[in-house]
Amino acid sequence: MTPQAAEAKKFEIDPNHSYFAFTASTVIFDVEGRFTRYKLQASGDPETGADGQIRLEIEVKSIDTGNKTRDKHLLSDDFLAATKHQKIIFTSKNISKEAGKFIVDGTLDLHGVQKDVKLSFVATSGINGAGVKEYAYKAELPLNRKDFGIGADSVAAKISLKDQVTLRILVAGFPE
């Protein structure tokens, strides 16, 4: 009888402490925002990343910058074209651990453009207020919005929006 391979641990997200946010800068000020609806499927060893797999789907229409007029403009064809591109999807290809950080290589599908990206996550863990061990993974990813065709034809973007947008990610949760 041969031993069966252990099934990869699934990861249950803690929505109270996780976020998928961004910062876009104009010549005058920064615009902070986040996406409030997403689905994350993650598995693997939370300590080593072994057998790790991640699939993240973000609902574009869940954008929230704290300004409904701006959100409506960002959802328009000038920027995210949310009626055509309803989701932002990230799918991992490889997860490794290097120098204490988790390196996640994967494909980002944003605004109908797929690009390979590399995320470097700082990981922490500890016992939360309920007495349960919780893990947290934090990363930032600078992207050039023009690489994804976002705001390419917008007069407002051409006048004052900088090209770099920084995605900020914090995923907290528990292995099942």
N, C-alpha and C positions, 0 to 999 in steps of 0.2 A: 504494500500500500504506500503510495507516495503522498507526502504532505501537500496540502493545498496552500496556495499562496494566500497570505492574509489579504483581506479586502481593504482597499484604501479607506482611510477614515474620511467621513464626510464632515463638512464644516458648516455649522449653523451660525448664520450671521446675527449679530446683535445690532438691530436697527437703531437703537437708542444712542449708540456710540459710533456708528459707521457713517461715512459720508463720501459723496463723489461731487467735488466742487471744482471751481475754476476761478482764475483771475485773468481778466482781459484789461489791458491798459489803453487809455487814450492819451493824448498829449497833455491833458489837464488832470485827470484823475483815474483811479483804478475802479473797475467794476467787478465786484465779488458776486458769485452766484453758485448755485448748486442744483443738482437734479434730485428730486424727492422720490421718484418711483424707479425702482430697478429690481432686477432679479440676478442673484449671484449663486452660481453652482460652483462649489470648490471642494476638492478632496485632496488627500495626501497627508503625510506626516507633518504636523504643525511645527515640530522641532527641527526637522532636517529638510523638508520639502520633497522627500522621496515620494515617488508615485504621484506627484502633484499635478492637478489639472484645474483650470479655472475657465469659466465662461461667465461673462458679465453682459447683461442686456440692460441698457438704460433707456427709458422712455423719454424721447426728446421733448415732448410736450410738458414734461414735469419740471422744466427749467424754472428757477425762481431766483431773481436778482433783487427782490424786494421792491420792484417797480413794475406794475402790470403793463404799463404802456411800453416800457423797454422790453419786457418779456415777449409781448406780442410782436414787436419789431424783430427780435432775435429769432422768433419762430417763422417769420416770413421768408419769402424767397430771397430777400436781401442777404440773409445769413444762413440759418439752419435748414430752411425749406422743409419744415416738419411734416407737411402733408405728403411729400415724396420720400423723405428719409425719417421714418418714425422711430428708429432705434439707433443707438450707438452700441456696437458690439465689440467686445474684446474676447479673444480666444487664445489661451496660452498654448505654446508649442513645447516649451521646456522650462523647468524650474530647477534652479541650483542654488547652493549656498556658498558664498564667497566672502571671506573677510567679515563674517558675522552678519551679512546682509543676504536677503533672498533676491536673486536675479530672475526675473520672469520675462522670458522672450515670448512674444506673441504677435498676433495680428489685430490691429485696430481698424474697424470698419466705421468710418465717420463721414457723413454727408455723401455716401455712395463711393468713397475712395477707401481702398484697403492699403494699409502700410504696416510694415513690420516695425515694432517698437520694442524697447527694452526698459522695463521698470525695475528700479532698485528699491526694495522695501527694507526699512528698518523694522525689526520685529521686537516686541516685548511681550512679556506674559506675567501674570500675577493672579492672586486671589482677589476676586471682586467683592463687593459689599454683601453678596448673597453667599459667600464662602465657596464659590466655584472658580476653578482655574479658567481664566479667559486669556486669549491671545489677541494681540493687535499688530497690524501691519500698516506702515505708513510710507507713502511715496509721493513724489512730485514728478511730473513729466512736462517739460516745456515742449510745445508744439508750434509750428508755424501754421497759422490758420489758412494761409494761401496754399499750402501743400494739399489741403483738403477742399479747396475751392470755396471756403467760407468767407463771405464778404467781398469776393473778387469784383463784383459789379455794383457794390453799394457805394453811393456817393458819400454817405456818412462815414463809412469805413475808410475810403480813400483820403478823406480830409483829416480824420483825427484818430483812427484806431491803429494801434501798433500791431505788427504782424504776430508777435509771440503771445500765445495764451498758455498759461500754466495750469495743468490739471493737478488737483490735490486729492489724494485718496487716503482714507483711513478705513480699514476693514477690521472690525472687532468681532469676536465670536468664540464659539466653543466647538471642539471636535465632538462628533456624536459617537 
